[in-house]
């Protein structure tokens, strides 16, 4: 970390951070920390959102632990952690010890024949 006259330059780092998965978890930790600090000081929203790309290349056990940590921290801080995940990633996290059921909110979006987006049904290309 370097302090300038008007800003801070922060470079989060974990030893052996040469893999994409570890780099993504550094981003996760950094985002969660900043979200909590901003929320505590009334300078940020009461939620944090991550897309599934953040968990690309992350070990299955670490995905489960990150989701559990986010759930625990945001509950304690009266915040929300919103994450968009593929069902296979969520299933794997559940197999590794994370119980997603208390945290899933409706609507649960799927891409199967019964799925949709906010009540709208979409027809697959080429299907009548």
Secondary structure, DSSP 8 states (H G I E B T S, - for coil): -EE-SS-EE-----TTTTSHHHHHHHHHHHHHHHHHHHHHTTSS-SEEEE-GGGGTT--HHHHHHHHHHHHHHHHHTT-EEEE---HHHHHHHHHTT---GGG--S----SSTT--BTTB----TT--
